[in-house]
Amino acid sequence: MRNRLEVMTMPDSKLTELRKLMGQRNKILYEAVKAGRAADLPPEDQAMARAVSEHMHLRHVHNALEFADLREGETYEIEVDGNAVSPIAHLVMHATVKSQVEADPQVRAAFEKLVATGSSAHQAEHILAFLFTGLYFEMTNPGNTDTEVENARVVYYRRIKRITLHAAYRKKLTRQFRDDHLGFG
């Protein structure tokens, strides 16, 4: 397995080839969802297929997937509030949260608490994806030590637990993260 530094310093040609392959994979996944054949996909693709299915109606998500195999490894980003945003990264985060909700009792409890207290399932996924993104960036930062990564994991699970225990924290997060997809439409 490659370490974080090796992946982060991968030559552009290798990254482009990897993106090209991922584009082909995303196109196949998208076609399976469009054809109503998502259930035929391998188990590791099921969460992504559900995320794709829930977002296909959004123009930029549709474009990112419909033409994923034609971009030849080029990224597809849109501008939202002055920031470059990847519709594919958005889908991946939804899929990651879906997988965590299925596999991790603590994340499932936070998700269920958010939904039980008024968030839609989709908004709850946005909130949990935001929290996970912080952990992900710490995990993939090649300069971070194992101790720093473990500290980030502790912070992540502390925040997950806080969702289940503290109404004010949940309310703050639900105000911060909307249920819609401003800019993706």
N, C-alpha and C positions, 0 to 999 in steps of 0.2 A: 504494500500500500504506500502511496506517495505521502510524504509529509506536507504540511501546509506550505512551507517555503518553496518546495519543488513545484507545486501547482501554481502558486502566485508568480513564479518566475518562468513559467512555461513560455516558449517562443510564440510569437504572434501566429506563425503558420500553424502550429499545433492547436492553439486556441481556436483559430478559424476552422480548422478541420473538426474539432470537437463540437463547436457551435453548429457546423453544417450537419453533422450526424444527429445532434439533438433536434435540429429543425426537421430532419426527415422523420425522426421518432415522433415529434409533436404532431406532424402532419398525419401520420398513420393513426395516432391516438384520436385526433380530431375526426378523421374519416370514420373511425369505428363508432365514435359517439354520434356523429351525424346519421349513420346508418342504423342506429339503435342496437349496436353490437358491443356496447361497452362491457357487458357481462362476460363476453368472450375473451376479454383482455386478461393478462396475467394478474394475479392478486396485487403485485407491487405497483400496478398501474391503475388500480380501481379508484383510489382517492383522487388522483389527477383527473381521471375520466369524470368523476362527479363534479370536480371543480370546473372543468371545461363545460360540462353540461349546464351548470348553473350560470355561466358567464357568456355563452355563445351569442346571446342577444345583443351584446355590447359590440359596437362597431370596431373598436380598436383590438379587442380580444379576437373577434372574428378574423380581422385582417392579419393579425399576428399568427394565427393558426392556419388560415386558408392558404397563406403564401409562405409558410415556414420553410418549406423545402426549396423555394425559389430564391431565398435571400443569400444563398451561398455562404453562409456563416456570418453574415452581417447581423448585428443586433437590431431589434425593432423597439424603439422607444418613442414615447410621445411626451409632450410637454404638458405638465399639470402644475399650475400655480408656480411657474418658473423653474420647475424641477423636471429632469428627465426621468420618466417612469416606464418600466417595462411591463406590459400586460402579461407576458409569460412569467415573469418573476411574481407577479400578483397571483397568478394561478398556482404556481409552485408553493407559495406561502399558504394558500387555502388548502392545498393537498397535504402539506406538512401538518397543519393543524388538524385536519380530518384524521390523519394517521395517528397523531398524538392522542386525540380524543378517544379513538378506538383502543389504543395500546397502553395509555398511561392513566391510572386511576385519579391522580391529582389533577391532571389537565381536564379529564372528563368531569370531575366534580366542579371545577371552575367554569367550564362550559355550561354545565347544567344549571349552575347557580345564576349565571348571566341570563340564560334563557328564562329561568323561573322568575326572575325579577324584572322582566320586561324587554330584554334585548331580543332581537330576532336571532336565529341561528347564524345567519350571515354576519350580522354585526358582531356577535360573540366571536366568530372566527377572525374578523378584522382585529379585534382587541387582542386576542391570543396570539395572532400573527405578529402584531407589534411587539409584544413582550418577547416572543421567540426570536425576532429579528435582532434584538440586543444581544441575546446569547449567541446567535449564529455568527454575528460579526466578531465577537470576542473569540469564538472557537476557530474562526478562519483567519484571524489576524496572525500572520507569520511571526510577528515579533512577540506575541504573548507566550508566556511560560505555561506549563501545565497547571501551576498554582493559580495563575490569573484566569485561566479557563475554568478551573474548578470553582473559583470565587464567583465568576459570572453565572455558573450553573446554580450555585447556592442562591444568588440574588434572584435569578429567574424563578426558582421554585418558591422562594419567599413571596414574590409578587403573585404567583399563581395561588398560593394559599391565602394571601390577603384578599383576593377576589372572593373566595368562599366565606371569609369571616367578616369583612368590613364593608358595610353598605356605602359609606362615603367614598371609599376607594372605587367601588364598582360604579357609582354614579359619576365620578370624575372621568373614568375611562369611557363610559357610554356617551358622555357629552363630547368627549374628545374624538371618538371614532364613529363616523356616520355609517349608516347602513347602505348608502348608495355608492356609486362609483363616479364621482365628479371627474369629468374629463375623459372617461372611457367610452361614454355613450356615443 
